[in-house]
Amino acid sequence: MSKVRSRRPKFLGSKLKSIRDRYKGSSLIQEDFASIIKQCLKAEFAESYPEISREYISGYERGTRTVPPVVLLAYAHLANIFVEV
């Protein structure tokens, strides 16, 4: 059985990196930003949220991992960006 690659926006990774680089006016390392995303997810989705670590943030930014919708919403929340569903 082959894996079907999902369609991804072409520049999503660079946009996510841009959000991390500009968060509160300072560039954060991926590990620190992963902690911030975790806190945001815990506040919004107390029981269940996907695992987030430096490796996951790196994968999202390089385009090698698919960003879960709740993580994308956390990025949008932190950047004060509205996301339409």
LUMPA-38876 format. One record per atom (N, C-alpha, C, O, CB): x, y, z; residue in one letter; chain. Coordinates in Angstrom, 3 decimals, m for minus. Each point is the difference from the previous one (the first is absolute). Glycine has a CB too. Example, Ala and Ser with C-alpha at 12.3 -4.5 7.8 and 13.67 -1.06 7.14 Angstrom:
BEGIN
+----------+----------+----------+------+-------+
!       xx !       yy !       zz ! resn ! chain !
+----------+----------+----------+------+-------+
!   13.190 !   m5.690 !    7.800 !    A !     A !
!   m0.890 !    1.190 !    0.000 !    A !     A !
!    0.900 !    1.200 !    0.000 !    A !     A !
!    1.036 !   m0.019 !    0.665 !    A !     A !
!   m2.928 !   m1.154 !    0.581 !    A !     A !
!    1.542 !    2.223 !   m1.966 !    S !     A !
!    0.820 !    1.190 !    0.060 !    S !     A !
!   m0.770 !    1.090 !    0.730 !    S !     A !
!    0.509 !    1.108 !    0.169 !    S !     A !
!    0.675 !   m1.736 !   m2.314 !    S !     A !
+----------+----------+----------+------+-------+
END
This chain:
BEGIN
+----------+----------+----------+------+-------+
!       xx !       yy !       zz ! resn ! chain !
+----------+----------+----------+------+-------+
!    0.847 !   m1.170 !    0.000 !    M !     A !
!   m0.847 !    1.170 !    0.000 !    M !     A !
!    0.900 !    1.243 !    0.000 !    M !     A !
!    0.896 !    0.124 !    0.835 !    M !     A !
!   m2.763 !   m1.374 !    0.392 !    M !     A !
!    1.629 !    2.134 !   m2.134 !    S !     A !
!    0.808 !    1.219 !   m0.083 !    S !     A !
!   m0.670 !    1.134 !    0.767 !    S !     A !
!   m1.222 !    0.056 !    0.140 !    S !     A !
!    2.114 !   m0.782 !   m2.378 !    S !     A !
!   m0.061 !    1.610 !    2.719 !    K !     A !
!   m0.516 !    1.168 !    0.706 !    K !     A !
!   m0.318 !    1.082 !   m1.020 !    K !     A !
!    0.785 !    0.267 !   m0.910 !    K !     A !
!    0.551 !   m0.833 !    2.992 !    K !     A !
!   m2.480 !    1.175 !   m1.919 !    V !     A !
!   m0.391 !    1.106 !   m0.864 !    V !     A !
!    0.394 !    1.291 !    0.703 !    V !     A !
!   m0.412 !    0.257 !    1.131 !    V !     A !
!   m1.520 !   m1.579 !   m2.157 !    V !     A !
!    2.721 !    2.115 !    0.354 !    R !     A !
!    0.449 !    1.259 !    0.589 !    R !     A !
!   m1.127 !    1.025 !   m0.080 !    R !     A !
!   m0.583 !    0.225 !   m1.060 !    R !     A !
!    2.985 !   m0.722 !    0.423 !    R !     A !
!   m2.693 !    1.106 !    1.775 !    S !     A !
!   m1.075 !    0.986 !    0.023 !    S !     A !
!    0.464 !    1.296 !   m0.649 !    S !     A !
!    1.193 !    0.302 !   m0.033 !    S !     A !
!   m2.129 !   m1.338 !    2.124 !    S !     A !
!   m0.013 !    1.787 !   m2.599 !    R !     A !
!    0.321 !    1.293 !   m0.601 !    R !     A !
!    0.330 !    0.981 !    1.100 !    R !     A !
!   m0.711 !    0.100 !    1.000 !    R !     A !
!   m0.788 !   m0.557 !   m2.970 !    R !     A !
!    2.590 !    1.183 !    1.773 !    R !     A !
!    0.417 !    0.996 !    0.987 !    R !     A !
!    0.216 !    1.326 !   m0.708 !    R !     A !
!    0.446 !    0.033 !   m1.147 !    R !     A !
!    0.633 !   m1.807 !    2.600 !    R !     A !
!   m1.391 !    2.852 !   m0.782 !    P !     A !
!    0.322 !    1.305 !   m0.578 !    P !     A !
!    1.509 !    0.104 !   m0.227 !    P !     A !
!    0.799 !   m0.452 !    0.820 !    P !     A !
!   m2.804 !    1.499 !    0.329 !    P !     A !
!    2.369 !   m0.453 !   m2.257 !    K !     A !
!    1.398 !    0.032 !   m0.424 !    K !     A !
!    0.918 !    0.725 !    0.985 !    K !     A !
!    1.123 !   m0.448 !    0.229 !    K !     A !
!   m1.941 !    0.378 !   m2.560 !    K !     A !
!    0.373 !    1.157 !    2.906 !    F !     A !
!    0.848 !    0.817 !    0.855 !    F !     A !
!   m0.377 !   m0.067 !    1.478 !    F !     A !
!    0.385 !    0.880 !    0.770 !    F !     A !
!   m0.058 !    0.605 !   m2.708 !    F !     A !
!   m1.065 !   m2.502 !    2.345 !    L !     A !
!   m0.440 !   m0.092 !    1.393 !    L !     A !
!    1.183 !   m0.058 !    0.958 !    L !     A !
!    0.000 !    0.691 !    1.019 !    L !     A !
!   m2.068 !   m1.860 !   m1.781 !    L !     A !
!    3.069 !    0.362 !    0.456 !    G !     A !
!    1.164 !   m0.129 !    0.882 !    G !     A !
!    0.702 !    1.314 !    0.238 !    G !     A !
!    0.345 !    0.327 !    1.135 !    G !     A !
!   m0.071 !   m2.624 !   m1.944 !    G !     A !
!   m0.058 !    3.057 !   m0.256 !    S !     A !
!    0.683 !    1.291 !    0.162 !    S !     A !
!   m0.869 !    0.993 !    0.763 !    S !     A !
!    0.515 !    0.850 !    0.727 !    S !     A !
!    0.732 !   m1.260 !   m2.860 !    S !     A !
!   m2.551 !    0.305 !    1.969 !    K !     A !
!   m0.899 !    0.884 !    0.746 !    K !     A !
!    0.012 !   m0.345 !    1.496 !    K !     A !
!   m0.020 !    0.892 !    0.847 !    K !     A !
!   m1.430 !   m0.648 !   m2.903 !    K !     A !
!    1.484 !   m1.540 !    2.371 !    L !     A !
!    0.062 !   m0.411 !    1.401 !    L !     A !
!    1.318 !    0.452 !    0.633 !    L !     A !
!    0.015 !    0.446 !    1.148 !    L !     A !
!   m1.489 !   m2.429 !   m1.659 !    L !     A !
!    2.567 !    1.870 !   m0.224 !    K !     A !
!    1.292 !    0.473 !    0.505 !    K !     A !
!   m0.029 !    1.508 !    0.220 !    K !     A !
!    0.559 !    0.507 !    0.974 !    K !     A !
!    0.604 !   m2.387 !   m2.169 !    K !     A !
!   m1.812 !    2.584 !    0.291 !    S !     A !
!   m0.117 !    1.447 !    0.135 !    S !     A !
!   m0.774 !    0.371 !    1.262 !    S !     A !
!    0.359 !    0.949 !    0.696 !    S !     A !
!   m0.267 !   m0.724 !   m3.191 !    S !     A !
!   m1.154 !   m0.976 !    2.786 !    I !     A !
!   m0.779 !    0.246 !    1.221 !    I !     A !
!    0.894 !   m0.215 !    1.218 !    I !     A !
!   m0.008 !    0.811 !    0.927 !    I !     A !
!   m2.139 !   m1.531 !   m2.079 !    I !     A !
!    2.919 !   m0.367 !    1.155 !    R !     A !
!    0.899 !   m0.276 !    1.138 !    R !     A !
!    1.055 !    1.098 !    0.133 !    R !     A !
!    0.283 !    0.463 !    1.106 !    R !     A !
!   m0.647 !   m2.941 !   m1.410 !    R !     A !
!    0.940 !    2.890 !   m0.815 !    D !     A !
!    1.052 !    1.022 !    0.035 !    D !     A !
!   m0.511 !    1.352 !    0.489 !    D !     A !
!    0.750 !    0.767 !    0.603 !    D !     A !
!    0.371 !   m1.959 !   m2.468 !    D !     A !
!   m2.380 !    1.482 !    1.608 !    R !     A !
!   m0.552 !    1.314 !    0.346 !    R !     A !
!   m0.849 !    0.001 !    1.264 !    R !     A !
!   m0.540 !    1.039 !    0.379 !    R !     A !
!    0.567 !   m0.530 !   m2.780 !    R !     A !
!   m0.153 !   m1.660 !    3.060 !    Y !     A !
!   m0.849 !   m0.080 !    1.187 !    Y !     A !
!    0.522 !    0.947 !    1.081 !    Y !     A !
!    1.135 !   m0.125 !    0.460 !    Y !     A !
!   m1.716 !   m2.276 !   m1.007 !    Y !     A !
!   m0.259 !    3.337 !    0.936 !    K !     A !
!    0.298 !    1.005 !    1.036 !    K !     A !
!    1.301 !    0.742 !   m0.268 !    K !     A !
!    0.713 !    0.377 !    0.929 !    K !     A !
!   m1.943 !   m1.782 !    0.704 !    K !     A !
!    1.534 !    1.613 !   m2.912 !    G !     A !
!    1.141 !    0.834 !   m0.368 !    G !     A !
!    1.368 !   m0.627 !    0.155 !    G !     A !
!    1.008 !    0.688 !   m0.163 !    G !     A !
!   m2.408 !    1.149 !    0.796 !    G !     A !
!    1.468 !   m3.129 !   m0.321 !    S !     A !
!    1.317 !   m0.614 !    0.143 !    S !     A !
!    0.001 !   m1.390 !   m0.614 !    S !     A !
!   m1.018 !   m0.692 !   m0.018 !    S !     A !
!    1.428 !    2.013 !    2.112 !    S !     A !
!    0.730 !   m1.709 !   m2.588 !    S !     A !
!    0.153 !   m1.321 !   m0.597 !    S !     A !
!    0.179 !   m1.024 !    1.119 !    S !     A !
!    0.883 !    0.142 !    0.845 !    S !     A !
!    0.147 !    0.848 !   m2.954 !    S !     A !
!   m1.867 !   m2.014 !    2.108 !    L !     A !
!    0.076 !   m1.054 !    1.008 !    L !     A !
!    0.590 !   m1.258 !   m0.614 !    L !     A !
!   m0.176 !   m0.258 !   m1.191 !    L !     A !
!   m1.808 !    1.224 !    2.403 !    L !     A !
!    2.682 !   m1.744 !   m0.404 !    I !     A !
!    0.445 !   m1.289 !   m0.490 !    I !     A !
!   m1.207 !   m0.938 !   m0.037 !    I !     A !
!   m1.001 !    0.227 !    0.679 !    I !     A !
!    3.354 !    0.132 !    0.250 !    I !     A !
!   m2.239 !   m1.405 !   m1.725 !    Q !     A !
!   m1.136 !   m0.899 !   m0.201 !    Q !     A !
!   m0.471 !   m0.634 !    1.303 !    Q !     A !
!   m1.200 !   m0.201 !    0.188 !    Q !     A !
!    2.038 !   m0.252 !   m2.483 !    Q !     A !
!    0.074 !    0.141 !    3.185 !    E !     A !
!   m0.366 !   m0.623 !    1.269 !    E !     A !
!   m0.878 !    0.928 !    0.841 !    E !     A !
!   m0.991 !   m0.440 !    0.582 !    E !     A !
!    3.128 !   m0.873 !   m0.640 !    E !     A !
!   m1.776 !    2.590 !    0.120 !    D !     A !
!   m0.800 !    0.967 !    0.761 !    D !     A !
!   m1.374 !    0.192 !   m0.632 !    D !     A !
!   m1.008 !    0.088 !    0.701 !    D !     A !
!    3.111 !    1.069 !    0.020 !    D !     A !
!   m2.138 !   m1.092 !   m2.051 !    F !     A !
!   m1.280 !    0.194 !   m0.672 !    F !     A !
!   m0.895 !   m1.225 !    0.174 !    F !     A !
!   m1.219 !    0.134 !    0.098 !    F !     A !
!    2.330 !    1.385 !   m1.762 !    F !     A !
!   m0.512 !   m2.719 !    1.703 !    A !     A !
!   m0.779 !   m1.220 !    0.243 !    A !     A !
!   m0.683 !    0.078 !    1.361 !    A !     A !
!   m1.152 !   m0.412 !    0.138 !    A !     A !
!    2.741 !   m0.922 !   m1.576 !    A !     A !
!   m0.892 !    1.859 !    2.444 !    S !     A !
!   m0.599 !    0.156 !    1.337 !    S !     A !
!   m1.168 !    0.969 !   m0.027 !    S !     A !
!   m1.022 !   m0.227 !    0.649 !    S !     A !
!    3.238 !   m0.258 !    0.384 !    S !     A !
!   m2.063 !    1.563 !   m1.783 !    I !     A !
!   m1.067 !    0.999 !   m0.097 !    I !     A !
!   m1.216 !   m0.599 !   m0.696 !    I !     A !
!   m1.133 !    0.220 !    0.428 !    I !     A !
!    2.839 !    1.635 !   m0.492 !    I !     A !
!   m1.476 !   m2.608 !   m1.005 !    I !     A !
!   m1.105 !   m0.658 !   m0.710 !    I !     A !
!   m0.700 !   m0.986 !    0.936 !    I !     A !
!   m1.229 !   m0.062 !    0.020 !    I !     A !
!    2.447 !    0.315 !   m2.233 !    I !     A !
!   m0.449 !   m1.029 !    2.993 !    K !     A !
!   m0.587 !   m0.956 !    0.950 !    K !     A !
!   m0.905 !    0.712 !    1.000 !    K !     A !
!   m1.107 !   m0.462 !    0.276 !    K !     A !
!    3.120 !   m1.018 !   m0.529 !    K !     A !
!   m1.545 !    2.604 !    0.795 !    Q !     A !
!   m0.803 !    0.753 !    0.965 !    Q !     A !
!   m1.293 !    0.500 !   m0.632 !    Q !     A !
!   m1.062 !   m0.042 !    0.621 !    Q !     A !
!    3.157 !    0.723 !    0.565 !    Q !     A !
!   m1.994 !   m0.209 !   m2.421 !    C !     A !
!   m1.180 !    0.481 !   m0.709 !    C !     A !
!   m0.992 !   m1.144 !   m0.225 !    C !     A !
!   m1.206 !    0.175 !    0.173 !    C !     A !
!    2.600 !    1.607 !   m1.294 !    C !     A !
!   m0.880 !   m2.953 !    0.734 !    L !     A !
!   m0.870 !   m1.147 !   m0.239 !    L !     A !
!   m0.637 !   m0.497 !    1.292 !    L !     A !
!   m1.168 !   m0.388 !    0.001 !    L !     A !
!    2.587 !   m0.240 !   m1.953 !    L !     A !
!   m0.664 !    0.634 !    3.054 !    K !     A !
!   m0.553 !   m0.432 !    1.284 !    K !     A !
!   m1.135 !    0.917 !    0.433 !    K !     A !
!   m0.994 !   m0.461 !    0.561 !    K !     A !
!    3.223 !   m0.486 !    0.083 !    K !     A !
!   m2.087 !    2.228 !   m0.899 !    A !     A !
!   m1.035 !    0.962 !    0.375 !    A !     A !
!   m1.267 !   m0.212 !   m0.834 !    A !     A !
!   m1.111 !    0.123 !    0.517 !    A !     A !
!    2.897 !    1.531 !    0.143 !    A !     A !
!   m1.621 !   m1.969 !   m1.937 !    E !     A !
!   m1.146 !   m0.154 !   m0.892 !    E !     A !
!   m0.601 !   m1.400 !    0.035 !    E !     A !
!   m1.221 !   m0.157 !    0.009 !    E !     A !
!    2.227 !    1.891 !   m1.450 !    E !     A !
!   m0.146 !   m2.747 !    1.461 !    F !     A !
!   m0.437 !   m1.394 !   m0.095 !    F !     A !
!    0.592 !   m0.767 !    1.167 !    F !     A !
!    1.015 !   m0.680 !   m0.148 !    F !     A !
!   m1.185 !    0.805 !   m2.380 !    F !     A !
!   m0.451 !   m0.019 !    3.671 !    A !     A !
!    0.557 !   m0.518 !    1.245 !    A !     A !
!    0.347 !   m1.488 !   m0.054 !    A !     A !
!    1.074 !   m0.396 !    0.454 !    A !     A !
!   m2.387 !    2.124 !    0.714 !    A !     A !
!    0.434 !   m2.545 !   m1.709 !    E !     A !
!    0.223 !   m1.439 !    0.064 !    E !     A !
!    0.918 !   m0.524 !   m1.100 !    E !     A !
!    0.983 !   m0.686 !    0.279 !    E !     A !
!   m3.211 !    0.498 !    0.751 !    E !     A !
!    1.908 !    0.510 !   m2.270 !    S !     A !
!    0.747 !   m0.628 !   m1.085 !    S !     A !
!    0.559 !    1.037 !   m0.960 !    S !     A !
!   m0.718 !    0.859 !   m0.512 !    S !     A !
!   m0.727 !   m2.878 !    0.717 !    S !     A !
!    2.717 !    1.915 !   m0.426 !    Y !     A !
!    0.673 !    0.835 !   m0.983 !    Y !     A !
!    1.212 !   m0.780 !   m0.488 !    Y !     A !
!    0.522 !   m0.845 !    0.727 !    Y !     A !
!   m1.322 !    3.025 !    0.361 !    Y !     A !
!    1.251 !   m1.913 !   m2.298 !    P !     A !
!    1.115 !   m0.772 !   m0.545 !    P !     A !
!    1.319 !    0.318 !    0.705 !    P !     A !
!    0.184 !    1.083 !    0.554 !    P !     A !
!   m1.366 !   m1.135 !   m2.749 !    P !     A !
!    2.088 !   m0.916 !    2.158 !    E !     A !
!    1.320 !    0.196 !    0.591 !    E !     A !
!    0.757 !    1.052 !   m0.808 !    E !     A !
!   m0.022 !   m0.015 !   m1.231 !    E !     A !
!    0.060 !   m2.377 !    2.089 !    E !     A !
!    0.616 !    3.283 !   m0.167 !    I !     A !
!    0.776 !    1.056 !   m0.648 !    I !     A !
!    1.389 !    0.017 !    0.632 !    I !     A !
!    0.135 !    0.024 !    1.224 !    I !     A !
!   m2.230 !    1.361 !   m1.718 !    I !     A !
!    3.108 !   m1.398 !   m0.338 !    S !     A !
!    1.377 !    0.113 !    0.472 !    S !     A !
!    0.787 !    0.796 !   m1.035 !    S !     A !
!   m0.541 !    0.405 !   m1.029 !    S !     A !
!    0.397 !   m2.614 !    2.305 !    S !     A !
!    1.416 !    2.426 !   m0.994 !    R !     A !
!    0.854 !    0.729 !   m0.929 !    R !     A !
!    0.028 !   m0.685 !   m1.359 !    R !     A !
!    0.001 !    0.665 !   m1.035 !    R !     A !
!    1.390 !    0.144 !    2.954 !    R !     A !
!   m1.368 !   m2.137 !   m1.915 !    E !     A !
!    0.040 !   m0.756 !   m1.243 !    E !     A !
!   m1.269 !    0.220 !   m0.833 !    E !     A !
!    0.059 !    0.086 !   m1.227 !    E !     A !
!    1.393 !   m1.794 !    2.360 !    E !     A !
!   m2.585 !    1.796 !   m0.458 !    Y !     A !
!   m1.258 !    0.235 !   m0.704 !    Y !     A !
!   m0.013 !    1.400 !   m0.614 !    Y !     A !
!   m0.393 !    0.169 !   m1.154 !    Y !     A !
!   m0.791 !   m1.746 !    2.724 !    Y !     A !
!    1.612 !    2.576 !   m0.800 !    I !     A !
!    0.050 !    1.372 !   m0.517 !    I !     A !
!    0.907 !    0.052 !   m1.227 !    I !     A !
!   m0.340 !    0.625 !   m1.004 !    I !     A !
!   m0.065 !    0.313 !    3.325 !    I !     A !
!    1.554 !   m1.593 !   m2.236 !    S !     A !
!    0.936 !   m0.049 !   m1.126 !    S !     A !
!   m0.648 !   m0.654 !   m1.217 !    S !     A !
!    0.136 !    0.493 !   m1.120 !    S !     A !
!    1.788 !   m0.603 !    2.731 !    S !     A !
!   m2.622 !   m0.988 !   m1.392 !    G !     A !
!   m0.672 !   m0.698 !   m1.101 !    G !     A !
!   m1.082 !    0.836 !   m0.649 !    G !     A !
!   m0.161 !   m0.021 !   m1.220 !    G !     A !
!    0.647 !   m2.103 !    2.362 !    G !     A !
!   m1.230 !    2.861 !   m0.331 !    Y !     A !
!   m1.037 !    0.880 !   m0.555 !    Y !     A !
!    0.635 !    1.079 !   m0.871 !    Y !     A !
!   m0.490 !    0.302 !   m1.087 !    Y !     A !
!   m0.981 !   m0.734 !    3.091 !    Y !     A !
!    2.566 !    1.009 !   m1.514 !    E !     A !
!    0.642 !    1.092 !   m0.728 !    E !     A !
!    0.698 !   m0.481 !   m1.275 !    E !     A !
!    0.073 !    0.743 !   m0.978 !    E !     A !
!    0.231 !    0.438 !    3.152 !    E !     A !
!    0.207 !   m2.411 !   m2.173 !    R !     A !
!    0.656 !   m0.547 !   m1.194 !    R !     A !
!   m0.990 !   m0.628 !   m0.971 !    R !     A !
!    0.338 !   m0.281 !   m1.150 !    R !     A !
!    1.687 !   m0.123 !    2.524 !    R !     A !
!   m3.253 !    0.184 !   m0.903 !    G !     A !
!   m1.013 !   m0.593 !   m0.870 !    G !     A !
!    0.037 !   m1.516 !   m0.044 !    G !     A !
!   m0.588 !   m0.608 !   m0.894 !    G !     A !
!    0.711 !    2.652 !   m0.440 !    G !     A !
!    0.564 !   m2.668 !    2.296 !    T !     A !
!    0.078 !   m1.463 !    0.023 !    T !     A !
!   m1.066 !   m0.618 !    0.901 !    T !     A !
!   m0.206 !   m1.213 !   m0.040 !    T !     A !
!    2.652 !    1.390 !   m0.397 !    T !     A !
!   m3.112 !    0.615 !    1.229 !    R !     A !
!   m1.107 !   m0.472 !    0.850 !    R !     A !
!   m1.254 !    0.799 !   m0.326 !    R !     A !
!    0.056 !    1.185 !   m0.329 !    R !     A !
!    1.553 !   m1.853 !    2.176 !    R !     A !
!   m2.719 !   m0.008 !   m1.747 !    T !     A !
!   m1.281 !    0.669 !   m0.198 !    T !     A !
!   m0.408 !    0.662 !    1.312 !    T !     A !
!    0.020 !   m0.630 !    1.057 !    T !     A !
!   m0.707 !   m1.036 !   m2.856 !    T !     A !
!    0.323 !    2.924 !    1.721 !    V !     A !
!   m0.386 !    0.750 !    1.193 !    V !     A !
!   m1.447 !   m0.355 !    0.352 !    V !     A !
!   m0.899 !    0.202 !   m0.816 !    V !     A !
!    2.507 !    1.699 !    0.237 !    V !     A !
!   m1.844 !   m2.433 !    1.793 !    P !     A !
!   m1.376 !   m0.275 !    0.408 !    P !     A !
!   m0.800 !    1.311 !    0.069 !    P !     A !
!    0.552 !    1.042 !    0.353 !    P !     A !
!    0.221 !   m3.083 !    0.952 !    P !     A !
!   m2.050 !    1.991 !   m1.636 !    P !     A !
!   m0.813 !    1.222 !    0.019 !    P !     A !
!    0.033 !    0.754 !    1.322 !    P !     A !
!    0.009 !    1.231 !    0.005 !    P !     A !
!   m1.455 !   m2.326 !   m1.651 !    P !     A !
!    1.464 !    0.373 !    2.779 !    V !     A !
!    0.012 !    0.700 !    1.290 !    V !     A !
!    1.322 !    0.730 !    0.219 !    V !     A !
!    0.025 !    1.050 !    0.643 !    V !     A !
!   m1.594 !   m2.771 !    0.287 !    V !     A !
!    2.658 !    1.185 !   m1.452 !    V !     A !
!    1.300 !    0.669 !    0.114 !    V !     A !
!    0.012 !    1.234 !   m0.893 !    V !     A !
!    0.532 !    1.045 !    0.376 !    V !     A !
!    0.617 !   m3.244 !    0.134 !    V !     A !
!   m1.735 !    2.071 !   m1.687 !    L !     A !
!   m0.100 !    1.150 !   m0.895 !    L !     A !
!   m0.830 !    1.113 !    0.648 !    L !     A !
!    0.327 !    1.179 !   m0.129 !    L !     A !
!   m0.119 !   m2.711 !   m1.869 !    L !     A !
!   m1.267 !    1.153 !    2.684 !    L !     A !
!   m0.808 !    0.989 !    0.719 !    L !     A !
!    0.793 !    0.644 !    1.137 !    L !     A !
!   m0.159 !    1.191 !    0.269 !    L !     A !
!   m1.908 !   m2.489 !   m0.851 !    L !     A !
!    2.922 !    0.519 !    1.249 !    A !     A !
!    0.831 !    0.565 !    1.071 !    A !     A !
!    0.990 !    1.018 !   m0.574 !    A !     A !
!    0.200 !    1.068 !    0.580 !    A !     A !
!   m0.427 !   m3.211 !    0.746 !    A !     A !
!    0.844 !    1.813 !   m2.467 !    Y !     A !
!    0.890 !    0.967 !   m0.665 !    Y !     A !
!   m0.775 !    1.275 !   m0.320 !    Y !     A !
!    0.475 !    1.104 !    0.265 !    Y !     A !
!    0.912 !   m2.986 !   m1.247 !    Y !     A !
!   m2.575 !    1.729 !    0.413 !    A !     A !
!   m0.810 !    1.158 !   m0.377 !    A !     A !
!   m0.371 !    0.829 !    1.225 !    A !     A !
!    0.033 !    1.230 !   m0.040 !    A !     A !
!   m0.931 !   m2.510 !   m1.919 !    A !     A !
!    0.547 !    0.598 !    3.046 !    H !     A !
!   m0.361 !    0.702 !    1.232 !    H !     A !
!    1.186 !    0.823 !    0.520 !    H !     A !
!   m0.166 !    1.153 !    0.400 !    H !     A !
!   m1.486 !   m2.984 !    0.158 !    H !     A !
!    2.831 !    1.240 !   m0.567 !    L !     A !
!    1.178 !    0.687 !    0.505 !    L !     A !
!    0.400 !    1.183 !   m0.892 !    L !     A !
!    0.563 !    0.985 !    0.477 !    L !     A !
!    0.196 !   m3.146 !    0.532 !    L !     A !
!   m1.056 !    2.051 !   m2.303 !    A !     A !
!    0.366 !    1.063 !   m0.934 !    A !     A !
!   m1.120 !    1.003 !   m0.222 !    A !     A !
!    0.148 !    0.935 !   m0.787 !    A !     A !
!    1.378 !   m2.533 !   m0.311 !    A !     A !
!   m2.663 !    1.406 !    1.795 !    N !     A !
!   m1.173 !    0.854 !   m0.187 !    N !     A !
!   m0.463 !    0.022 !   m1.455 !    N !     A !
!   m0.276 !    1.054 !   m0.572 !    N !     A !
!    1.044 !    0.339 !    2.491 !    N !     A !
!   m0.842 !   m2.581 !   m2.490 !    I !     A !
!   m0.457 !   m0.164 !   m1.389 !    I !     A !
!   m1.314 !   m0.765 !    0.037 !    I !     A !
!   m0.136 !   m0.980 !    0.731 !    I !     A !
!    2.523 !    0.992 !   m1.655 !    I !     A !
!   m3.344 !    0.437 !    0.139 !    F !     A !
!   m1.265 !   m0.702 !   m0.110 !    F !     A !
!    0.114 !   m1.121 !   m1.015 !    F !     A !
!    0.545 !    0.189 !   m1.087 !    F !     A !
!   m1.782 !    1.896 !    1.715 !    F !     A !
!    0.724 !   m3.247 !   m0.275 !    V !     A !
!    0.025 !   m1.153 !   m0.897 !    V !     A !
!   m1.434 !   m0.358 !   m0.333 !    V !     A !
!   m0.799 !   m0.267 !    0.898 !    V !     A !
!    2.986 !   m0.590 !    0.074 !    V !     A !
!   m2.518 !    0.847 !   m2.243 !    E !     A !
!   m1.345 !   m0.372 !   m0.417 !    E !     A !
!   m0.040 !   m1.491 !   m0.269 !    E !     A !
!    0.935 !   m0.578 !   m0.554 !    E !     A !
!   m1.334 !    2.864 !   m0.427 !    E !     A !
!   m0.695 !   m2.887 !    1.381 !    V !     A !
!   m0.174 !   m1.433 !   m0.203 !    V !     A !
!   m0.941 !   m0.232 !   m1.153 !    V !     A !
!   m0.286 !   m1.147 !   m0.342 !    V !     A !
!    0.702 !    0.696 !    2.764 !    V !     A !
+----------+----------+----------+------+-------+
END
